[in-house]
Amino acid sequence: MTEQELLETIKRGESSKVQFKERLPHLDSLAHELIAFSNSQGGAIIFGVNDKTGDLNGLSFSEIQQLNQQLVNVASQKVYPPVYLETDTVSVNSNQLVIVTVAEGLSKPYKDSNGTIYVKNGSDKRKVTSNDEIARLLGSRNLFADEMEIFDSSIKDVDIRLFSEYFQKEFEMTYEEKGLNLEEALAAKKVMRNGHLTLAGLLFFGREPQALRPAFTIKTVMFAGNDIGDSNYRSKPEDLTGNIPELFKQAMQYLKSSIKYLQNGQGFNSHGIPEVSLIALEEVLQNALIHRDYFKSAPVRLLVFDNRIEIISPGKLPNSLTVEEIKYGNPVMRNNQIASFASRTLPYSGLGSGLRRALKNQPNMELVNDVEGEQFIVRFPRKDPV
């Protein structure tokens, strides 16, 4: 950074990417600044600048030497995992300023010796206490949400019958016949890790998944009208609970009972043709359960209006995927383990063809990648409004 560039930066004041320090602060305070930058988008600390006025108060040679040594000590001994810094000394109007550049970390979340996590909050910083936010920081290092351990769970939370049936279906023999005990079989299938259920294990083989993760339900609402803000319901909001196969079964029953069946010249005893394709509803519902963002503590929502049905899953499309790209079979593999379990418990192939099949059977359904709202919406027009 040149002298002129540095002056312009100082003139603009502190921000989420720039902090001023006149002199070396308490070492714990310095550690918190490094942690906040590393857990956010990185940034720079400029030493020798008053953070209240922006006035320059350059450092002496000995102060610069001491600062560099303390930076090394703090970055390696008071930040966990350690962070790596770049330092530069720039002379501005005869004042020696030290610029410390902190890169965005690759091993989030970073924390202090007490396990406290900080992130940037504008020009300041704040502690992170929310499990959801910690999970998002963990997700930045490519740890899949469905592989995370549920720390308040144990083998007592496993429905052993469900898991045993699943194992035998996959391998055509019991885990005992495979030479494994229950704990070894659970670990081999990534249902448990380090004595705890993984999220995927809980959602497929947990006794009561919502007892440990209450947000992972399906919320159903049938409105009297077409406005989501309306408080008039044909059936009041209800939460469907259970493991993922149970949620899928209950939700399909709810959808089948919510739509009309058109005779269109069929015989009197015929069930009629559903106004919305059941194949399309099945495929979209499966995608909502399998490919949703499980770092977000929110339910999948089924909203039935007079003129449409909406299936809303938490999380925008990952990896910069677009609606047009997924229409052509580009798979959205956000939760690998959940997808693996689903391939043997749901009518799910995992080949990326489900959405194409849905569009073939319901060409007029609308796909909306709501980036700001961090949700994915599929709308099915109803042929015969109530």
C-alpha positions in Angstrom: 0.0 0.0 0.0 1.4 3.4 -1.0 1.5 6.4 1.2 -1.3 8.1 -0.7 -3.4 4.9 -0.7 -2.9 4.6 3.1 -4.0 8.2 3.6 -7.1 7.7 1.6 -7.9 4.6 3.7 -7.4 6.4 6.9 -9.5 9.3 5.7 -12.5 7.0 5.1 -12.4 5.8 8.7 -12.9 2.4 10.3 -15.0 -0.3 8.6 -15.7 -4.0 8.7 -12.4 -4.4 6.8 -10.2 -1.8 8.5 -9.4 -1.1 12.2 -7.2 1.6 13.7 -5.0 1.1 16.8 -2.8 3.9 18.2 -0.7 1.5 20.1 -0.6 -2.2 20.9 -3.7 -3.1 22.9 -4.1 -5.7 25.6 -3.0 -9.0 24.0 -6.4 -10.7 24.6 -8.1 -7.7 22.9 -5.7 -8.1 20.0 -6.4 -11.8 19.7 -10.2 -11.0 19.6 -9.6 -8.6 16.7 -7.6 -11.2 14.8 -10.3 -13.8 15.4 -13.1 -11.5 14.2 -11.3 -10.8 10.9 -10.4 -14.4 10.4 -14.0 -15.6 11.0 -15.3 -12.9 8.7 -13.9 -11.6 5.4 -10.4 -10.7 6.6 -9.1 -7.1 6.8 -6.3 -4.9 8.1 -5.3 -3.3 11.4 -3.4 -0.1 11.0 -1.2 0.7 14.0 -0.2 4.4 14.7 -3.6 5.9 14.0 -6.0 7.2 16.7 -9.3 5.3 16.3 -11.4 8.2 17.5 -9.9 11.1 15.5 -7.9 9.4 12.7 -4.9 11.5 13.8 -1.5 9.9 13.1 0.9 9.1 15.9 3.7 7.0 14.4 5.6 4.2 16.2 9.2 4.3 17.1 11.7 1.7 15.9 11.6 -0.2 19.2 7.8 -0.1 19.3 7.7 -1.6 15.8 10.0 -4.4 16.8 8.0 -5.1 19.9 4.7 -5.0 18.0 5.9 -7.5 15.4 7.0 -9.9 18.1 3.8 -9.6 20.0 1.8 -10.1 16.8 3.6 -13.4 16.2 3.0 -14.5 19.8 -0.7 -13.7 19.8 -1.4 -15.2 16.3 0.2 -18.4 17.3 -0.6 -18.8 21.0 -3.8 -16.9 21.7 -5.8 -17.8 18.5 -7.0 -21.3 17.9 -6.2 -22.6 15.3 -3.3 -20.2 14.7 -3.5 -17.5 12.0 -0.9 -16.2 9.7 -0.3 -12.4 9.3 1.3 -10.1 6.8 2.9 -6.9 8.2 4.2 -3.8 6.4 5.7 -0.6 7.7 4.8 2.6 5.7 6.0 6.1 6.4 3.2 8.7 6.2 4.1 12.4 6.8 7.1 11.2 8.8 5.0 8.8 10.9 5.9 5.1 10.8 2.6 3.1 10.6 2.4 -0.7 10.7 -0.3 -2.4 8.6 -1.2 -5.9 9.7 -3.2 -7.8 7.0 -5.4 -10.7 8.3 -6.7 -13.1 5.6 -10.1 -14.7 5.9 -9.5 -18.0 7.6 -9.8 -21.4 5.9 -10.3 -23.3 9.2 -13.3 -21.4 10.8 -14.4 -21.0 13.5 -11.4 -19.4 15.1 -11.6 -18.8 18.9 -9.7 -17.6 21.9 -8.3 -19.7 24.7 -11.7 -19.7 26.4 -13.4 -21.1 23.3 -15.1 -17.7 22.5 -15.8 -17.0 18.9 -15.9 -13.4 17.4 -17.0 -12.1 14.1 -17.0 -8.6 12.6 -20.1 -6.5 13.1 -19.6 -3.3 11.1 -16.4 -1.6 12.3 -16.8 -3.4 15.7 -16.9 -7.1 16.6 -19.3 -9.3 18.5 -19.4 -12.7 20.2 -21.0 -15.6 18.4 -23.3 -17.7 20.7 -25.9 -19.0 18.2 -25.5 -22.7 17.3 -26.8 -21.9 13.8 -24.1 -19.3 13.2 -21.4 -21.5 14.6 -22.7 -24.2 12.2 -22.4 -21.8 9.3 -18.8 -21.0 10.2 -18.1 -24.7 10.4 -19.7 -25.1 7.0 -17.2 -22.7 5.4 -14.6 -25.4 5.7 -16.6 -27.9 3.6 -18.0 -29.8 6.6 -21.4 -31.0 5.3 -24.3 -30.2 7.6 -25.6 -33.8 7.5 -22.2 -35.2 8.8 -22.1 -33.0 11.9 -22.4 -34.6 15.3 -25.4 -34.0 17.4 -23.6 -33.5 20.7 -26.6 -34.0 22.9 -27.3 -37.4 21.4 -26.2 -41.0 22.1 -26.8 -44.5 21.0 -30.0 -44.4 23.1 -31.5 -42.1 20.5 -31.2 -44.7 17.7 -34.2 -46.7 16.5 -32.3 -50.0 16.3 -35.1 -51.7 14.4 -35.1 -49.1 11.7 -31.3 -49.2 11.3 -31.2 -53.0 11.3 -33.8 -53.1 8.6 -31.9 -50.6 6.5 -28.6 -52.3 6.9 -30.0 -55.7 5.9 -31.8 -54.2 2.9 -28.5 -52.6 1.7 -26.2 -55.6 2.3 -28.7 -58.5 2.1 -27.4 -59.7 5.5 -27.5 -58.4 9.1 -24.6 -56.4 10.6 -23.9 -59.4 12.9 -23.5 -61.6 9.8 -21.1 -59.0 8.5 -19.1 -59.5 11.7 -20.0 -56.1 13.2 -21.5 -55.2 16.5 -24.2 -52.4 16.6 -21.7 -49.6 17.4 -19.4 -50.7 14.6 -22.2 -50.9 12.1 -23.5 -47.4 13.1 -20.1 -45.9 12.6 -19.5 -47.7 9.3 -22.7 -46.2 7.9 -21.9 -42.7 9.4 -25.0 -42.9 11.6 -22.8 -42.2 14.6 -19.4 -40.5 15.1 -17.5 -40.3 18.4 -20.5 -41.6 20.4 -23.0 -39.1 18.9 -25.5 -39.4 16.1 -24.7 -37.4 13.0 -27.5 -35.2 11.7 -28.1 -37.7 8.8 -28.3 -40.5 11.3 -30.7 -38.6 13.5 -33.0 -37.7 10.6 -33.3 -41.2 9.3 -32.8 -43.5 12.3 -33.5 -41.3 15.3 -36.3 -42.3 17.7 -37.6 -38.7 17.9 -35.6 -36.5 15.6 -37.5 -33.3 16.5 -36.7 -33.8 20.2 -33.1 -33.0 19.4 -33.6 -30.8 16.3 -37.2 -29.3 16.6 -36.9 -27.0 13.6 -36.5 -29.9 11.1 -40.2 -30.4 10.5 -42.6 -29.8 7.6 -45.1 -27.0 8.3 -48.4 -27.3 6.4 -50.9 -24.5 5.9 -54.1 -24.3 3.8 -55.2 -20.7 3.2 -58.7 -19.5 2.3 -57.5 -17.3 -0.5 -54.3 -16.5 -2.3 -52.4 -14.2 0.2 -49.8 -15.6 2.5 -50.5 -12.7 4.9 -54.2 -13.8 5.3 -55.2 -15.2 8.7 -58.1 -17.1 7.2 -57.3 -20.8 7.0 -59.1 -23.8 5.5 -56.9 -25.9 7.8 -54.7 -24.3 10.4 -50.9 -24.5 10.5 -49.6 -27.9 11.5 -46.1 -29.4 12.0 -45.4 -32.8 10.6 -42.8 -34.7 12.6 -40.8 -37.9 12.3 -37.8 -39.1 10.4 -37.4 -38.1 6.7 -39.2 -41.2 5.2 -42.1 -40.5 7.7 -42.1 -36.8 6.8 -42.3 -37.6 3.1 -45.2 -40.1 3.6 -47.2 -37.7 5.8 -46.6 -34.7 3.4 -47.7 -36.6 0.4 -50.8 -37.7 2.2 -51.5 -34.1 3.1 -51.0 -32.9 -0.5 -53.1 -35.7 -2.0 -55.9 -34.7 0.4 -55.6 -31.0 -0.4 -56.0 -31.1 -4.2 -59.0 -31.7 -6.4 -59.4 -34.6 -8.8 -61.0 -33.8 -12.1 -63.2 -36.3 -13.9 -62.6 -35.0 -17.4 -65.0 -37.5 -19.0 -63.8 -40.4 -16.9 -66.2 -43.0 -15.4 -68.2 -42.3 -12.3 -66.1 -44.7 -10.2 -62.8 -43.3 -11.4 -60.6 -41.5 -8.8 -60.1 -38.7 -11.4 -57.1 -36.9 -12.6 -55.3 -34.8 -10.0 -55.2 -31.1 -10.8 -51.5 -31.1 -9.9 -49.2 -33.9 -11.0 -48.5 -36.2 -8.1 -45.2 -37.3 -9.7 -44.1 -33.6 -9.8 -45.2 -33.1 -6.2 -43.2 -36.3 -5.1 -40.0 -35.2 -6.8 -40.1 -31.6 -5.5 -41.0 -32.7 -2.0 -38.1 -35.2 -2.0 -35.7 -32.5 -3.2 -36.9 -30.2 -0.4 -36.1 -32.8 2.2 -32.9 -34.0 0.8 -31.2 -31.0 -0.7 -32.3 -28.2 1.7 -29.8 -26.3 3.7 -29.6 -28.0 7.1 -27.4 -25.2 8.5 -30.6 -23.2 8.6 -32.9 -23.9 11.6 -36.2 -23.7 9.7 -38.9 -26.1 8.5 -39.8 -27.1 5.0 -43.1 -25.4 4.2 -46.1 -26.7 2.2 -48.5 -23.8 1.5 -51.8 -24.6 -0.2 -53.6 -21.6 -1.7 -56.8 -21.5 -3.7 -54.8 -20.9 -6.9 -51.5 -22.6 -6.3 -49.4 -24.9 -4.1 -46.0 -23.8 -2.9 -43.2 -26.1 -1.5 -40.5 -24.0 0.1 -37.2 -25.4 1.3 -34.7 -23.5 3.4 -31.5 -22.4 1.6 -30.9 -20.9 -1.8 -29.3 -23.0 -4.6 -25.6 -23.8 -3.6 -22.4 -23.4 -5.6 -23.8 -20.5 -7.7 -26.2 -22.9 -9.5 -29.0 -21.2 -11.3 -32.6 -22.3 -12.0 -31.8 -22.9 -15.6 -28.9 -25.1 -14.8 -30.8 -27.4 -12.5 -33.6 -27.8 -15.1 -31.1 -29.7 -17.2 -30.2 -32.2 -14.6 -27.3 -30.6 -12.8 -27.5 -32.3 -9.4 -27.6 -30.2 -6.2 -25.6 -32.5 -3.8 -25.6 -30.5 -0.6 -26.1 -33.4 1.8 -24.3 -36.5 0.5 -25.1 -38.8 3.4 -28.8 -37.9 3.5 -28.9 -38.5 -0.3 -27.3 -41.9 0.3 -29.9 -42.9 2.9 -32.7 -41.6 0.8 -31.7 -43.7 -2.2 -32.8 -46.8 -0.2 -35.7 -45.4 1.8 -37.5 -43.0 -0.7 -38.4 -43.3 -4.4 -35.2 -41.3 -5.0 -32.5 -42.1 -7.5 -29.9 -39.4 -6.8 -29.2 -39.2 -10.5 -30.2 -35.6 -10.9 -33.2 -36.5 -13.1 -36.0 -35.9 -10.6 -36.5 -32.2 -11.4 -36.6 -33.0 -15.1 -39.2 -35.7 -14.5 -41.2 -33.2 -12.4 -41.1 -30.6 -15.2 -42.1 -33.2 -17.8 -45.2 -34.0 -15.8 -45.9 -30.4 -14.7 -44.4 -28.1 -17.3 -46.0 -24.9 -15.8 -44.5 -25.2 -12.4 -42.4 -22.2 -11.4 -39.0 -22.4 -9.8 -37.7 -19.5 -7.8 -34.2 -19.2 -6.3 -34.8 -16.6 -3.6 -31.3 -15.5 -2.9 -32.1 -12.7 -0.4 -34.6 -14.8 1.5 -32.2 -17.8 1.3 -34.9 -20.2 0.2 -36.0 -22.2 -2.8 -39.6 -22.0 -3.9 -41.5 -24.2 -6.3 -45.1 -23.1 -7.3 -47.7 -25.4 -8.8 -50.7 -23.6 -10.4 -54.0 -25.3 -9.6 -56.3 -25.9 -12.5 -59.5 -25.5 -10.7 -59.4 -22.9 -8.0 -61.6 -23.4 -5.0 
